[in-house]
Amino acid sequence: MTTEANLSALVKRYNVCWEVWPEICPGTNHTQVGYQVELFGTNPRVHDLEPSSPDCARIRTALEAIAMDAFSSTQDVHIESYSDGQSIRYSPARGNRPDVTFSVKILHRNGYERPVDENERAFLDKVKRRLRLLGAQERCWHEVENHAGKTIAYAREAA
């Protein structure tokens, strides 16, 4: 199996979704200085994940692998990645499912307090395309049946 196929399989296994948030610099009249892309994953067969469980560790590792692929290195922006550690998040946007998270910030290479520019916007667009290509879905996970009666996932643009 190729790396892309492996990553796509992880996306599907853990129903990986993503959201983009503005990164705000509080000391500069709340200027947007970058973006935070947050990845969410869960085990759809388990309704009560334990934050310190091996299952959560596997999900966190999968999210990190997906992020490292989507956020391949670049000379144009600075990338900072982090996880919420051993915590579970719940959001009505994803049906209050138990989510493990992994986040990546897209910032200026130099001069953190500068407003977002074309480098950050272009890199974010590249990341979104890559996440969609792997099958990750924006905001929440949707499944439908195709014409053969098999369950497939599809991405829907967030409203």
N, C-alpha and C positions, 0 to 999 in steps of 0.2 A: 504494500500500500504506500502511496506517496505521502509526503508530509502534508500536503493540502488535503488529501483524503482523510488522513488521521485527524487533522484539526477539524474538518467538517464533521467527522463522526463524533468528536468531543462536543462540538456545538450542539448537535442534535441530542446526544445522550443527556446533556445537562441543560437543555432548553435555554441556551445562552442568549441574553438580550443585552442591549446597551442603551445608554442615554448620554447626552452631551449637556454639560453645564458651563456657564461662563466662569472663568477664574478671575476674581475681582481683587484688586490691590486696595486694601482699606485705607492706606495712607495717602491716596491720590484722588480724593473725591470719588471713590468707588469706580475707578477706571477699570474696564475690562482689559486684562493683560494676557489672557490666554484662554484655554479651554480645559475642562476636565471631562474625560470620557470614562464613564463608569460601566463596567461589565458585571452582569448578574448571572449566576448559574444556580441550578437546583437539581436535586434528584427527584424527578416527578413521581417516583414510586414510594417516596418517603414523605410523610406529612409533618413529622416532627424531627427535624434535623437537630442534632446536638452540636454546638459550636466546636467542641474539641474532638469530635468523632473522626475516625479515619475517612468516612464518607465526605465530610467537609474538607478535609485535607486534600482528598483527590479532586474535588471540585475546584478548590483554590489553585491547585497545581495546573489543572486544565485551563482555568481562566488566565493564569500567568503565561502559559504556553501560547494561547491564542493572542494575548496582548503583545507578547514579544514578536510574534509573526506580523501582526497588523501594524505595529509601531516600529518597523525596521528603522535602523539608525539613519540619521540625516545630518548634514552639516548646517542646515538652515534653522533648526529649532532645537530647543532643549526639552528633554523628556524626563519626567519624574514619575516613577511608578510606586504604588503602595497598596496594601491590603488593610482591611479593617481588623486584621488579626483574627482572633477567634470569636467572631460575632456573626449573628444572623440578622438579616434585615427583612422587613415585611413592607410591601407597598400595595396599595389598592390598584395601582396601574398594572400589576402582575397578579391580581387575584389574591393578594396577601399570602403568596407562597413563601416558604422559607428560602431566602437567597443568601448565597455567599457572594461577596463582592471583591472586585479588584479594579483599582482606578489608575489612570494615567493622565498626568497633566502635560499639556502642550504649551510651552512658554518660549519667550525670546531666548536666543542663544546668549545675548548680552543685553543688559539693561532691563531687568525684570519689570520695572515700573512703566515701561512704554506701552501705549495702547496696541491692541491686536493689529497686525499688518497682514499683507498678502502671504507671507511665509507660513504663518500659523493657519490661516484660512485654507490655503492649498494643502497643507499637511493634513488638516482635519478631513478635508474632502477625500484625500487618498486613504486615510484610515477607515472612513465610512464605507468606501467602495470595497475595501478588503474585507471588512467585517461582513458586509452583505454577501460577498462572493463565498465566504465560508459558511453562510447560512444563518449567521447571528441576526437577530431581529431587533429593530428599533422599538424601544419601550416595553413591549410585551410579546409573549409567545402565542402564536396562533397555529392551530392544526385543522386541516380539512381533509376530506377524502377526495382522491382523484377519480377519474372515470373508471379505473379498474377496482375501485373500492379499497385501495390502500391508503393509509393515513400518511399524509405528507405535511410538512411544515411550510408556511409561507410568511413572508414578511409584509407588513403593512406599514406605511408611513404613519408616524404618530401625528395626531391632530394638533 
